[in-house]
Amino acid sequence: MARRKIVAGNWKMNMTPSEAVKLAEELKPLVASEEVDVVYCVPAIDIIPVVEAVKGTNVAVGAENMYFEEKGAYTGEISAAMLVDAGVKYVIIGHSERRDYFKEDDALLNKKVKKAFEAGLTPILCCGESLELREMGVTMDWIRFQIKSDLVGITADQVKTMVIAYEPIWAIGTGKTATTEQAQEVCKGIRECIAEMYDAATAEAVRIQYGGSVNAGTAADLFSQPDIDGGLVGGASLKAEFGQIVNYK
Ligand code: PEP
């Protein structure tokens, strides 16, 4: 069965609650699609108003982060159960900005992936290499390490439902999109890694996005690659352009 495309916006630390509702209203007619799953991953404080604003549309809401503990003395953190109760369906785990600025390592991310599944959230697990690693020629070794460590203890049935986002760090927020060939090559490599870790059916089912300066001009080429099932979009998800990315065909 063909995999359904999924295009997710990562709003990052942008949009106050009132700005978020305004953006969701503006994007409503532009992101309507029968063929593509659309997700807005929004700041925690925007979740409740955005869930309300997209009610009755094809848009699902995601979180940009969560903590792996059930509840308790973890000041400032948000649990998976809180996200579910607020109407969240997806959660970004392991974005390079969290790995880099907040020192989240693969052992921690593995706990978050487990907790997300346990709570009924769909993880969007990010992986990606720095420019330095790419130039050293170890891109795929690095990505395989990330995928393997982040998915320890995760079952094939769980992996079949999740989303993996390949985001080369050098392409995030830089305006420098990976070439279609570079993006397809790594997404194919990720699928091969999943086939080795699990089986061919799991690799066939898992959805793999490309992320890194995707825009209205690059989306069609990227998303029509055999192993790219949509995109994780930062900057362009805050503009009307996001509608063109969703309706890339
Ligand atoms: C991202 O933050 O996931 C991202 C891909 O950002 P941008 O599209 O702005 O490069």
Boltz pocket constraint, residues with backbone or C-beta under 6 A from the ligand:
constraints:
  - pocket:
      binder: B
      contacts: [[A, 10], [A, 167], [A, 171], [A, 172], [A, 173], [A, 174], [A, 175], [A, 211], [A, 212], [A, 213], [A, 214], [A, 232], [A, 233], [A, 234], [A, 235], [A, 236]]
      max_distance: 6.0
